[in-house]
Amino acid sequence: MKLIASLVSPYARKVRIVMAEKKIDFELVLEDVWSETTTIQQFNPLGKVPCLMMDDGGAMFDSRVISEYLDILTPVGKLMPTSGRERAEVKCWEALADGLLEAAILVRLEKKRPTRQQSPEWIKRQWSKVEAGLKAMSVGLGEKSYCVGNHYTLADVAVGCALGWLEFRFPETKWQDNYPELLRLYEKLSERQSFKDTFPQ
């Protein structure tokens, strides 16, 4: 398998962590989707990474779809419950983390536009989603060791990637000071080799 990805994409990082935790061999193909010479749409018509290229030539995209598929390939490092309420909880955590990221990315893209073309109202609206997401994750985590149950799941991978990207792209937000519960989880996740090897750069 080949994974078309960017080293700074938090969604691609999530998939790379999943593959590392499950000990799945793959070839990493770096792609800059913003380049005029990008070929990503040959594989993903939406023009986004990550995109998983299968051995039979098929392509799979969207980090949530890819992660769920990878988890069923091998029982090693199981990251999702097979069914029931706990599985739904893991998926909700993942949706929350990914939604927070989507809002933060929209803020970053808006701020890259010429100042006179930026919309302060749009930035405020999107950033309010980031703050709400952080608060919800902090309250949901509470004193628990992990996001769902008492073990490491895809929920923790997704949350760790979201927090890591905020630290990378928006260090001035200092979420660590406001959400000690999330900082505790993030520090624990950062000790895992899969997180160390995929830190955005």
N, C-alpha and C positions, 0 to 999 in steps of 0.2 A: 504493500500500500504506500501511497504518497500523500502527504498532507501539504496542501498549498496554504501558506500562512505568512503572517508578518510577525516579527519579533516584538512589536509593540501592541499588537491587537490582544485585548483581554479575552476576547472570545476564542481566538486561536490558542491563547495560553491555556485556557480551560481544557481544550481538547488535548493539548500536549501533555498536560498534567495527568489527564485520564489515561492516556496511552502509556505514560511512564509508570503510573500506579499499577496498571494491569500488565505491564511488561510486554507490550505489543511493539514489535519492530516495525519501523516505517522510515521512509525517506522524507526529510523535510525540504520542501521547495519554497524558497522565499519569493514573495511577490509584493510589489508596490502597486496597489490598486489605484493610486492617484497618478501614476505615471501615464503619459500619453502612449507608451508602448506596452502597457499591460495587456495580457492575454486572458485575464481571469474570466471574462464573459464566455470564453469557449467552453468553460467547465461549469461556471455558475452564472446563469443569465442575469442575476441580480448584481453581479460585479463585486461580491464581498468575499472575504476570507473569514473563517477557514473553509476549505473545500477538501473533502476526502476523495482521492482517486482510488478506485477499487482495482484489483488485479485484472478484472475482466473488462476494464475500460469504462465502467460506470462511474458516475460522480454523485457524491452526497454532500449537501451543504446545510448550513445552520448548526451552530455549536450544540444546541440542545438535541437535535436529531442525531448528530454524529456521536455525541457522548452516550446517548441511550443505546445506540447500535453497538458501540464498542463494548459497553458493559455486558452485553449478552454473548460476545464472542468467546470469552473465557471466564471461568469461575474465579480466576486469580484476582485478588483485590476488588471484590464485589463492592460497587459504589451505590447501587440502588436496590431497595427492597423489591421483591418480585411482584407484589400486589398490595392492595389494601390502603388504609388510611396513611400509613407511614410513607408509602411510595408517593402518594399525592402531596404529602407535606414536603418531601424532598423536591418535587417538581415546583411547588409554590415558592420555596426558598430560591430555587434557581431562577424562576421568573422574576422574583423581586430583585435579585442581584443583577440580572441582565437588564431589567427595566431601569434600574438606577444608572447603570452604565450607559444605556441609550440616551438618557436625559443629559448626563455629564458630557458625552461625546457631542451632542447637539450644541451644548454651551461652548465647548471648545471650538467647534467649527464656526459658530456665529462670531466668536471673538477674533477669528482669523480674517474675517471680512473687513474691508475698510471701515474705519470708525463711523463715518457718516451713514453707512448702510446697515449698521448694527441696530438691533431692536432691544433696548433695555427691558421692555416688557416680556419679550420672548425669553431672554436670558433669565429673568427673574422667575418666570413660570417654570422653566425647565429645572432651574437650580432648586426650586421648592420641592420638586420631585426627588432630587438627590437627598435633601435634608430629611424629607419624610421617609425615604427608603432607609437611610442610616438609623433613624429613630426606631422604625419598625423592626429592623434587624437586631438592634440593641435590646429592645424590649423582648423580642421573641427569643433571643439567646439567653438573657438573664444570667443565672448562675450555672447554666448547663455547660458541660464540657464541649459539646458539639451542637450543631444546629438542630439535628433531629435525633432523638433517642440518645444513647450513650456511646455512639460509635461514629467514626469518620465516614461521610457519604459525599455524594456529588453536591449536596447543598453546601458543604464546607468548601469544596473546590470553587464553586461559583462565587460564594461570598469572599473567599480569599483573593480571587482574581479581581473582583470589583474593588476591594479595599486597596489592593496593590496598585491598580491603575490610578486610583485617586491619589495615592501617595506619590506616584510617578508624575502625573500630569497636573495635579492641583495640590502641591505640597503646602500651599498657604492656607488650605482649609483646616488643617490640624484636627481632623476628625478624631485623632488619637486622644486628644485632651477631653473631648466632649463625650466620647463613648468608650469608657474603659473596658466594658464587656467585650466589645469588638476588638479592641487592642489585645486583650488577653488571648482571644481565639487566633488573631492574626499572627501574633508572636509564636504561638504553638505551631501553626501551619507553616510559618516561614522556616521552621527547623527541618521540615521534610525535604528530602533531596529533590523531589519533583518540583517543589516551589523554588528551591535555590537554583535549579538548572534552567528555569524558565522566566526568571525575573526580567521584566521589560527593559530593553536597552536600545 
